[in-house]
Amino acid sequence: MNKKVTFLLATVVVVIISYNLMGQIFSALKSSDRLTQALDELYKLEVKNKQLKKELEQVKSPQFLEKQARNKLGLAKEGETVVIIPQEKIEAILGLSKKIEDIKLPNPLGWLKLFFH
């Protein structure tokens, strides 16, 4: 009887220790996954940081500033002339091209034009 009780207690202790070890192993595996995800996120952020630093250097360059001043503020160098086309003229020209696009051909003529024009 004494051997049975000792064997039972030893079995219970082994099961408890095994259960705890398995829990720790699964916890370590989950931690490893989280660490891998964090490293991936860190890599992506470093790449984005490098890209943003490169863009910042471009924005600080005199060429970028001149381009923005020319495009948005109408800056002209000495001897150059700034031409501003009124919005009404642009819309009139674009409106004409839209009217041309709106012309629809009957299907047979459209197919003939597609293949033989």
DSSP file (Angstrom, degrees, kcal/mol; ACC not computed):
  #  RESIDUE AA STRUCTURE BP1 BP2  ACC     N-H-->O    O-->H-N    N-H-->O    O-->H-N    TCO  KAPPA ALPHA  PHI   PSI    X-CA   Y-CA   Z-CA
    1    1 A M     >        0   0    0      0, 0.0     4,-2.0     0, 0.0     5,-0.2   0.000 360.0 360.0 360.0 -38.5    0.0    0.0    0.0
    2    2 A N  H  >  +     0   0    0      1,-0.2     4,-2.1     2,-0.2     5,-0.2   0.865 360.0  51.1 -64.1 -37.5    2.9    2.3    0.9
    3    3 A K  H  > S+     0   0    0      2,-0.2     4,-2.6     1,-0.2    -1,-0.2   0.873 108.1  52.6 -68.1 -36.9    4.4    1.8   -2.6
    4    4 A K  H  > S+     0   0    0      2,-0.2     4,-2.4     1,-0.2    -2,-0.2   0.907 110.5  46.9 -65.7 -42.0    1.1    2.6   -4.3
    5    5 A V  H  X S+     0   0    0     -4,-2.0     4,-2.6     2,-0.2    -2,-0.2   0.910 113.8  47.9 -66.9 -42.5    0.7    5.9   -2.4
    6    6 A T  H  X S+     0   0    0     -4,-2.1     4,-2.6     2,-0.2    -2,-0.2   0.912 113.2  48.3 -63.8 -43.3    4.3    6.8   -3.2
    7    7 A F  H  X S+     0   0    0     -4,-2.6     4,-2.4     2,-0.2    -2,-0.2   0.910 112.4  48.9 -64.4 -41.5    3.8    5.9   -6.8
    8    8 A L  H  X S+     0   0    0     -4,-2.4     4,-2.4     2,-0.2    -2,-0.2   0.913 112.8  46.9 -64.4 -44.9    0.6    7.9   -7.0
    9    9 A L  H  X S+     0   0    0     -4,-2.6     4,-2.7     2,-0.2    -2,-0.2   0.914 112.4  49.8 -64.4 -42.6    2.2   11.0   -5.4
   10   10 A A  H  X S+     0   0    0     -4,-2.6     4,-2.4     1,-0.2    -2,-0.2   0.904 111.2  50.0 -62.4 -40.5    5.2   10.7   -7.7
   11   11 A T  H  X S+     0   0    0     -4,-2.4     4,-2.5     2,-0.2    -2,-0.2   0.921 111.1  48.4 -64.3 -44.1    2.9   10.5  -10.7
   12   12 A V  H  X S+     0   0    0     -4,-2.4     4,-2.5     2,-0.2    -2,-0.2   0.914 112.1  49.2 -61.7 -44.2    0.9   13.5   -9.5
   13   13 A V  H  X S+     0   0    0     -4,-2.7     4,-2.6     2,-0.2    -2,-0.2   0.914 111.8  48.7 -63.3 -42.8    4.1   15.5   -9.0
   14   14 A V  H  X S+     0   0    0     -4,-2.4     4,-2.6     2,-0.2    -2,-0.2   0.901 111.7  49.6 -63.5 -41.7    5.4   14.5  -12.5
   15   15 A V  H  X S+     0   0    0     -4,-2.5     4,-2.6     2,-0.2    -2,-0.2   0.919 112.4  47.3 -64.2 -43.8    2.1   15.5  -14.1
   16   16 A I  H  X S+     0   0    0     -4,-2.5     4,-2.3     2,-0.2    -2,-0.2   0.926 114.2  46.6 -64.1 -45.0    2.1   18.9  -12.3
   17   17 A I  H  X S+     0   0    0     -4,-2.6     4,-2.5     2,-0.2    -2,-0.2   0.912 113.4  49.2 -63.8 -42.1    5.7   19.6  -13.3
   18   18 A S  H  X S+     0   0    0     -4,-2.6     4,-2.6    -5,-0.2    -2,-0.2   0.912 110.2  51.1 -62.8 -42.9    5.0   18.5  -16.9
   19   19 A Y  H  X S+     0   0    0     -4,-2.6     4,-2.2     1,-0.2    -2,-0.2   0.925 112.1  46.6 -61.1 -45.6    1.9   20.8  -17.1
   20   20 A N  H  X S+     0   0    0     -4,-2.3     4,-2.2     2,-0.2    -2,-0.2   0.901 112.2  50.4 -64.5 -41.5    3.9   23.8  -15.8
   21   21 A L  H  X S+     0   0    0     -4,-2.5     4,-2.4     2,-0.2    -2,-0.2   0.914 109.9  49.9 -63.2 -42.3    6.8   23.1  -18.2
   22   22 A M  H  X S+     0   0    0     -4,-2.6     4,-2.6     1,-0.2     5,-0.2   0.907 109.8  51.6 -62.7 -41.2    4.4   22.8  -21.1
   23   23 A G  H  X S+     0   0    0     -4,-2.2     4,-2.2     1,-0.2    -1,-0.2   0.909 111.0  47.6 -60.9 -42.4    2.8   26.1  -20.1
   24   24 A Q  H  X S+     0   0    0     -4,-2.2     4,-2.4     2,-0.2    -2,-0.2   0.880 110.7  51.7 -67.3 -37.8    6.2   27.8  -20.0
   25   25 A I  H  X S+     0   0    0     -4,-2.4     4,-2.2     2,-0.2    -2,-0.2   0.935 111.8  46.0 -64.0 -46.0    7.1   26.4  -23.4
   26   26 A F  H  X S+     0   0    0     -4,-2.6     4,-2.3     1,-0.2    -2,-0.2   0.886 112.2  51.8 -64.6 -38.2    3.9   27.7  -25.0
   27   27 A S  H  X S+     0   0    0     -4,-2.2     4,-2.4    -5,-0.2    -1,-0.2   0.908 109.6  49.3 -63.7 -41.8    4.4   31.0  -23.3
   28   28 A A  H  X S+     0   0    0     -4,-2.4     4,-2.2     2,-0.2    -2,-0.2   0.890 110.2  51.2 -64.9 -38.9    8.0   31.2  -24.7
   29   29 A L  H  X S+     0   0    0     -4,-2.2     4,-2.1     2,-0.2    -2,-0.2   0.912 110.5  48.1 -64.7 -41.9    6.8   30.4  -28.1
   30   30 A K  H  X S+     0   0    0     -4,-2.3     4,-2.5     2,-0.2    -2,-0.2   0.904 110.9  51.6 -64.5 -40.4    4.1   33.1  -28.0
   31   31 A S  H  X S+     0   0    0     -4,-2.4     4,-2.4     1,-0.2    -2,-0.2   0.889 107.8  52.5 -62.8 -38.5    6.8   35.5  -26.8
   32   32 A S  H  X S+     0   0    0     -4,-2.2     4,-2.4     2,-0.2    -1,-0.2   0.907 109.0  49.5 -63.3 -42.2    9.0   34.6  -29.7
   33   33 A D  H  X S+     0   0    0     -4,-2.1     4,-2.4     2,-0.2    -2,-0.2   0.918 111.5  48.5 -63.0 -43.5    6.1   35.3  -32.1
   34   34 A R  H  X S+     0   0    0     -4,-2.5     4,-2.5     1,-0.2    -2,-0.2   0.891 110.9  51.1 -64.0 -38.6    5.5   38.7  -30.5
   35   35 A L  H  X S+     0   0    0     -4,-2.4     4,-2.4     2,-0.2    -2,-0.2   0.908 109.7  49.8 -64.7 -41.6    9.2   39.4  -30.7
   36   36 A T  H  X S+     0   0    0     -4,-2.4     4,-2.3     2,-0.2    -2,-0.2   0.916 111.9  48.1 -63.1 -43.6    9.3   38.5  -34.4
   37   37 A Q  H  X S+     0   0    0     -4,-2.4     4,-2.5     1,-0.2    -2,-0.2   0.907 111.3  50.4 -63.4 -41.7    6.2   40.7  -35.1
   38   38 A A  H  X S+     0   0    0     -4,-2.5     4,-2.4     2,-0.2    -2,-0.2   0.893 110.3  49.8 -64.3 -39.4    7.8   43.6  -33.2
   39   39 A L  H  X S+     0   0    0     -4,-2.4     4,-2.4     2,-0.2    -2,-0.2   0.895 110.3  50.2 -66.0 -40.0   11.1   43.2  -35.2
   40   40 A D  H  X S+     0   0    0     -4,-2.3     4,-2.3     2,-0.2    -2,-0.2   0.926 112.1  47.5 -61.9 -44.3    9.1   43.2  -38.5
   41   41 A E  H  X S+     0   0    0     -4,-2.5     4,-2.4     1,-0.2    -2,-0.2   0.899 110.8  52.0 -63.8 -40.8    7.3   46.3  -37.4
   42   42 A L  H  X S+     0   0    0     -4,-2.4     4,-2.3     2,-0.2    -1,-0.2   0.913 109.1  50.2 -61.7 -43.2   10.6   48.0  -36.4
   43   43 A Y  H  X S+     0   0    0     -4,-2.4     4,-2.3     2,-0.2    -2,-0.2   0.927 110.8  48.8 -61.4 -45.4   12.1   47.2  -39.8
   44   44 A K  H  X S+     0   0    0     -4,-2.3     4,-2.4     1,-0.2    -1,-0.2   0.904 111.8  49.1 -61.9 -41.3    9.1   48.7  -41.6
   45   45 A L  H  X S+     0   0    0     -4,-2.4     4,-2.5     2,-0.2    -1,-0.2   0.868 109.6  51.8 -67.9 -35.6    9.3   51.8  -39.4
   46   46 A E  H  X S+     0   0    0     -4,-2.3     4,-2.3     2,-0.2    -2,-0.2   0.908 110.2  48.7 -66.1 -40.7   13.0   52.1  -40.1
   47   47 A V  H  X S+     0   0    0     -4,-2.3     4,-2.2     2,-0.2    -2,-0.2   0.929 113.2  47.2 -63.2 -44.7   12.5   51.9  -43.8
   48   48 A K  H  X S+     0   0    0     -4,-2.4     4,-2.6     1,-0.2    -2,-0.2   0.887 110.2  53.6 -63.9 -38.6    9.7   54.5  -43.6
   49   49 A N  H  X S+     0   0    0     -4,-2.5     4,-2.4     2,-0.2    -2,-0.2   0.914 108.9  48.3 -62.3 -43.8   11.9   56.7  -41.5
   50   50 A K  H  X S+     0   0    0     -4,-2.3     4,-2.2     2,-0.2    -1,-0.2   0.907 111.9  50.0 -62.2 -41.6   14.7   56.6  -44.1
   51   51 A Q  H  X S+     0   0    0     -4,-2.2     4,-2.4     1,-0.2    -2,-0.2   0.918 111.2  48.1 -63.7 -43.6   12.2   57.4  -46.8
   52   52 A L  H  X S+     0   0    0     -4,-2.6     4,-2.4     1,-0.2    -1,-0.2   0.879 110.1  52.0 -66.3 -37.3   10.9   60.4  -44.9
   53   53 A K  H  X S+     0   0    0     -4,-2.4     4,-2.2     2,-0.2    -1,-0.2   0.901 109.7  49.9 -64.0 -39.7   14.4   61.6  -44.2
   54   54 A K  H  X S+     0   0    0     -4,-2.2     4,-1.9     2,-0.2    -2,-0.2   0.920 111.4  48.3 -64.1 -43.3   15.2   61.4  -47.9
   55   55 A E  H  X S+     0   0    0     -4,-2.4     4,-2.5     1,-0.2    -2,-0.2   0.887 109.2  53.9 -63.4 -38.8   12.0   63.3  -48.7
   56   56 A L  H  X S+     0   0    0     -4,-2.4     4,-1.9     1,-0.2    -1,-0.2   0.907 107.4  50.1 -62.6 -41.9   12.9   65.9  -46.1
   57   57 A E  H  X S+     0   0    0     -4,-2.2     4,-0.7     1,-0.2    -1,-0.2   0.894 111.3  49.2 -62.7 -39.5   16.3   66.5  -47.7
   58   58 A Q  H >< S+     0   0    0     -4,-1.9     3,-0.8     1,-0.2     6,-0.4   0.904 109.8  51.2 -65.7 -40.5   14.6   66.9  -51.1
   59   59 A V  H 3< S+     0   0    0     -4,-2.5    -1,-0.2     1,-0.2    -2,-0.2   0.847 108.4  52.4 -66.3 -33.4   12.1   69.4  -49.6
   60   60 A K  H 3< S+     0   0    0     -4,-1.9    -1,-0.2    -5,-0.2    -2,-0.2   0.647  88.3 105.5 -76.1 -14.1   14.9   71.4  -48.1
   61   61 A S  S <X S-     0   0    0     -3,-0.8     4,-1.9    -4,-0.7     3,-0.2  -0.343  76.9-127.5 -71.1 148.1   16.8   71.6  -51.4
   62   62 A P  H  > S+     0   0    0      0, 0.0     4,-2.6     0, 0.0     5,-0.2   0.832 108.2  59.6 -62.2 -32.4   16.8   74.9  -53.3
   63   63 A Q  H  > S+     0   0    0      2,-0.2     4,-2.4     1,-0.2     5,-0.2   0.912 105.8  47.1 -63.6 -41.6   15.6   73.2  -56.5
   64   64 A F  H  > S+     0   0    0     -6,-0.4     4,-2.7    -3,-0.2     5,-0.2   0.928 112.4  49.6 -65.4 -44.3   12.4   71.9  -54.8
   65   65 A L  H  X S+     0   0    0     -4,-1.9     4,-2.4     1,-0.2    -2,-0.2   0.913 112.0  48.2 -61.5 -42.4   11.7   75.4  -53.3
   66   66 A E  H  X S+     0   0    0     -4,-2.6     4,-2.6     2,-0.2    -1,-0.2   0.916 111.1  50.7 -64.4 -42.1   12.2   77.0  -56.7
   67   67 A K  H  X S+     0   0    0     -4,-2.4     4,-2.8     2,-0.2     5,-0.2   0.923 112.0  46.8 -61.8 -44.6    9.9   74.4  -58.4
   68   68 A Q  H  X>S+     0   0    0     -4,-2.7     4,-2.9     1,-0.2     5,-0.7   0.908 112.4  50.1 -64.4 -41.2    7.2   75.0  -55.8
   69   69 A A  H  X5S+     0   0    0     -4,-2.4     6,-1.8    -5,-0.2     4,-1.3   0.899 113.5  46.3 -64.5 -39.3    7.5   78.8  -56.1
   70   70 A R  H  X5S+     0   0    0     -4,-2.6     4,-0.7     4,-0.2    -2,-0.2   0.937 119.6  38.8 -66.9 -46.2    7.2   78.5  -59.9
   71   71 A N  H  <5S+     0   0    0     -4,-2.8    -2,-0.2    -5,-0.2    -3,-0.2   0.889 130.2  24.6 -74.8 -39.8    4.3   76.1  -59.9
   72   72 A K  H  <5S+     0   0    0     -4,-2.9    -3,-0.2    -5,-0.2    -2,-0.2   0.756 131.5  32.2-101.4 -26.7    2.2   77.5  -57.0
   73   73 A L  H  <<S-     0   0    0     -4,-1.3    -3,-0.2    -5,-0.7    -2,-0.1   0.496  99.3-118.0-112.0  -5.5    3.2   81.1  -56.7
   74   74 A G     <  +     0   0    0     -4,-0.7    -4,-0.2    -5,-0.5    -3,-0.1   0.804  45.0 178.3  75.2  29.5    4.0   82.0  -60.3
   75   75 A L        -     0   0    0     -6,-1.8     2,-0.4    -9,-0.1    -1,-0.2  -0.405   4.8-171.6 -65.5 138.1    7.7   82.9  -59.8
   76   76 A A        -     0   0    0     -2,-0.1     3,-0.1     4,-0.1     2,-0.1  -0.991  18.0-128.2-132.7 142.6    9.5   83.9  -62.9
   77   77 A K    >   -     0   0    0     -2,-0.4     3,-2.2     1,-0.2     2,-0.2  -0.341  51.0 -70.5 -78.9 168.6   13.2   84.5  -63.4
   78   78 A E  T 3  S+     0   0    0      1,-0.3    -1,-0.2    -2,-0.1     3,-0.1  -0.410 124.6  19.1 -62.7 128.8   14.5   87.6  -65.0
   79   79 A G  T 3  S+     0   0    0      1,-0.4    -1,-0.3    -2,-0.2     2,-0.2   0.270 101.3 111.6  93.6 -11.1   13.6   87.6  -68.7
   80   80 A E    <   -     0   0    0     -3,-2.2     2,-0.5     2,-0.0    -1,-0.4  -0.632  56.9-143.3 -93.6 155.1   10.9   85.0  -68.3
   81   81 A T        -     0   0    0     -2,-0.2     2,-0.5    -3,-0.1    -4,-0.1  -0.972   8.4-139.4-119.6 131.7    7.2   85.7  -68.8
   82   82 A V        -     0   0    0     -2,-0.5     2,-0.5    -8,-0.1    -6,-0.1  -0.787  15.9-160.3 -90.2 126.1    4.5   84.0  -66.7
   83   83 A V        -     0   0    0     -2,-0.5     2,-0.6     2,-0.0    -9,-0.0  -0.934   5.1-169.3-109.7 123.1    1.5   83.0  -68.7
   84   84 A I        -     0   0    0     -2,-0.5    -2,-0.0   -10,-0.0     0, 0.0  -0.955   9.7-152.2-114.9 118.4   -1.8   82.4  -66.8
   85   85 A I        -     0   0    0     -2,-0.6     5,-0.1     1,-0.1    -2,-0.0  -0.779  25.9-115.8 -89.6 125.7   -4.6   80.9  -68.7
   86   86 A P     >  -     0   0    0      0, 0.0     4,-1.7     0, 0.0     3,-0.5  -0.276  18.2-122.9 -61.6 146.8   -8.0   81.8  -67.4
   87   87 A Q  H  > S+     0   0    0      1,-0.2     4,-2.7     2,-0.2     5,-0.2   0.828 110.1  60.4 -60.3 -33.7  -10.0   79.0  -65.9
   88   88 A E  H  > S+     0   0    0      1,-0.2     4,-2.3     2,-0.2    -1,-0.2   0.900 104.4  49.1 -63.2 -39.8  -12.9   79.7  -68.3
   89   89 A K  H  > S+     0   0    0     -3,-0.5     4,-2.5     2,-0.2    -1,-0.2   0.912 111.1  49.7 -65.6 -41.8  -10.7   79.1  -71.3
   90   90 A I  H  X S+     0   0    0     -4,-1.7     4,-2.9     1,-0.2     5,-0.2   0.933 112.7  46.8 -62.3 -45.7   -9.4   75.8  -69.9
   91   91 A E  H  X S+     0   0    0     -4,-2.7     4,-2.6     1,-0.2    -1,-0.2   0.874 110.9  52.7 -65.2 -36.3  -13.0   74.7  -69.2
   92   92 A A  H  X S+     0   0    0     -4,-2.3     4,-1.8    -5,-0.2    -1,-0.2   0.928 112.6  44.1 -64.7 -43.5  -14.1   75.7  -72.7
   93   93 A I  H  X S+     0   0    0     -4,-2.5     4,-1.7     2,-0.2    -2,-0.2   0.934 116.9  45.3 -67.1 -45.1  -11.3   73.7  -74.3
   94   94 A L  H  X S+     0   0    0     -4,-2.9     4,-2.0     1,-0.2    -2,-0.2   0.856 109.4  56.9 -66.5 -34.0  -11.9   70.7  -72.0
   95   95 A G  H  X S+     0   0    0     -4,-2.6     4,-2.0    -5,-0.2    -1,-0.2   0.894 105.2  51.1 -63.6 -40.1  -15.6   71.0  -72.6
   96   96 A L  H  X S+     0   0    0     -4,-1.8     4,-1.7     1,-0.2    -1,-0.2   0.907 109.8  49.3 -63.4 -41.6  -15.1   70.7  -76.4
   97   97 A S  H  X S+     0   0    0     -4,-1.7     4,-1.7     1,-0.2    -1,-0.2   0.854 109.3  52.7 -68.7 -31.5  -13.0   67.6  -76.0
   98   98 A K  H  X S+     0   0    0     -4,-2.0     4,-1.6     2,-0.2    -1,-0.2   0.884 105.9  54.0 -68.5 -37.0  -15.6   66.1  -73.7
   99   99 A K  H  X S+     0   0    0     -4,-2.0     4,-0.6     1,-0.2    -2,-0.2   0.889 106.9  51.5 -64.0 -37.4  -18.3   66.7  -76.3
  100  100 A I  H >< S+     0   0    0     -4,-1.7     3,-0.9     1,-0.2    -1,-0.2   0.900 109.2  50.4 -64.7 -39.7  -16.2   64.9  -78.9
  101  101 A E  H 3< S+     0   0    0     -4,-1.7    -1,-0.2     1,-0.2    -2,-0.2   0.807 102.2  62.8 -67.2 -28.4  -15.9   61.9  -76.5
  102  102 A D  H 3< S+     0   0    0     -4,-1.6     2,-0.4    -5,-0.1    -1,-0.2   0.681  75.9 105.5 -73.2 -16.4  -19.7   61.9  -75.9
  103  103 A I    <<  -     0   0    0     -3,-0.9     2,-0.5    -4,-0.6    -3,-0.0  -0.504  59.2-160.2 -68.1 122.4  -20.4   61.1  -79.6
  104  104 A K        -     0   0    0     -2,-0.4    -2,-0.1     0, 0.0     3,-0.1  -0.889   5.0-149.9-110.2 134.7  -21.4   57.4  -79.7
  105  105 A L        -     0   0    0     -2,-0.5     5,-0.0     1,-0.1     2,-0.0  -0.675  33.0 -95.6 -93.6 152.7  -21.3   55.3  -82.8
  106  106 A P     >  -     0   0    0      0, 0.0     4,-2.6     0, 0.0     3,-0.3  -0.360  45.0-105.2 -60.5 151.9  -23.7   52.5  -83.4
  107  107 A N  H  > S+     0   0    0      1,-0.2     4,-2.5     2,-0.2     5,-0.2   0.871 117.5  50.3 -52.8 -47.9  -22.1   49.2  -82.3
  108  108 A P  H  > S+     0   0    0      0, 0.0     4,-2.2     0, 0.0    -1,-0.2   0.917 114.5  45.0 -60.5 -40.5  -21.3   47.8  -85.8
  109  109 A L  H  > S+     0   0    0     -3,-0.3     4,-2.7     2,-0.2    -2,-0.2   0.877 111.1  54.1 -68.7 -36.3  -19.6   51.1  -86.8
  110  110 A G  H  X S+     0   0    0     -4,-2.6     4,-2.2     2,-0.2    -1,-0.2   0.912 109.8  46.7 -62.4 -42.6  -17.8   51.2  -83.5
  111  111 A W  H  X S+     0   0    0     -4,-2.5     4,-2.3     2,-0.2     5,-0.3   0.906 112.2  50.4 -66.4 -41.5  -16.4   47.7  -84.1
  112  112 A L  H  X S+     0   0    0     -4,-2.2     4,-2.8    -5,-0.2     5,-0.2   0.924 112.0  47.6 -61.4 -43.4  -15.4   48.5  -87.7
  113  113 A K  H  X S+     0   0    0     -4,-2.7     4,-1.3     1,-0.2    -1,-0.2   0.892 110.9  52.7 -63.7 -38.7  -13.6   51.6  -86.5
  114  114 A L  H  < S+     0   0    0     -4,-2.2    -2,-0.2    -5,-0.2    -1,-0.2   0.916 120.2  30.8 -63.4 -44.0  -11.9   49.6  -83.7
  115  115 A F  H  < S+     0   0    0     -4,-2.3    -2,-0.2     1,-0.1    -1,-0.2   0.788 130.4  30.8 -88.7 -29.1  -10.5   47.0  -86.0
  116  116 A F  H  <        0   0    0     -4,-2.8    -3,-0.2    -5,-0.3    -2,-0.2   0.324 360.0 360.0-117.9   9.0  -10.0   48.9  -89.3
  117  117 A H     <        0   0    0     -4,-1.3    -1,-0.1    -5,-0.2    -3,-0.1   0.435 360.0 360.0-105.1 360.0   -9.2   52.4  -88.4
